[in-house]
Amino acid sequence: MSKLDTKKLIGAFVIVLAICVLILCIVDIFNKMDYINEYNQCIEISSKTYPSNLELLNSCKESVSEGLNIRIRTNQVQISTTQYIYIYLMLIIKALLAVVFLIFGKLVYNPDKNHHKIIPKKVDAIKQTKKKTIRTKRKK
């Protein structure tokens, strides 16, 4: 295997891995959005019958804390703004890292191709004229 083939192999591996991570990030975005929506529905259900559904609220808090990797305090009912920002920033950072690895893999896979450089082509206008050929006889 030559050096070029090794670089292409590594680049292809990084590209495939980055695409898999990007797909996982997209799935994780939808999963976390479902956790947030279910927690909001749980708050609505438990607020209608507050004293009797305190256990339901606590189980919802535990479920959301494990699913979103945040901690909801005992005196806190709704997710705070900083927790929302933390959740969304982590998702965006993961997706951007996957895109960076995808670009890196593409650069390793195609090192010679400079797609990012735009080189204008020189066009020279050449005036063609008919040249008369004069044949002369050579003396022997």
Secondary structure as the mmCIF struct_conf table of DSSP 4:
data_model
#
loop_
_struct_conf.conf_type_id
_struct_conf.id
_struct_conf.beg_label_comp_id
_struct_conf.beg_label_asym_id
_struct_conf.beg_label_seq_id
_struct_conf.end_label_comp_id
_struct_conf.end_label_asym_id
_struct_conf.end_label_seq_id
HELX_RH_AL_P HELX_RH_AL_P1 LYS A 3 LYS A 48
TURN_TY1_P TURN_TY1_P1 THR A 49 ASN A 53
HELX_RH_AL_P HELX_RH_AL_P2 LEU A 54 LEU A 68
TURN_TY1_P TURN_TY1_P2 ASN A 69 ASN A 69
TURN_TY1_P TURN_TY1_P3 THR A 74 ASN A 75
BEND BEND1 GLN A 78 GLN A 78
HELX_LH_PP_P HELX_LH_PP_P1 ILE A 79 SER A 80
HELX_RH_AL_P HELX_RH_AL_P3 THR A 81 TYR A 109
BEND BEND2 PRO A 111 ASP A 112
TURN_TY1_P TURN_TY1_P4 HIS A 115 HIS A 116
HELX_LH_PP_P HELX_LH_PP_P2 PRO A 120 LYS A 122
HELX_LH_PP_P HELX_LH_PP_P3 LYS A 130 ARG A 135
HELX_LH_PP_P HELX_LH_PP_P4 LYS A 137 LYS A 139
#
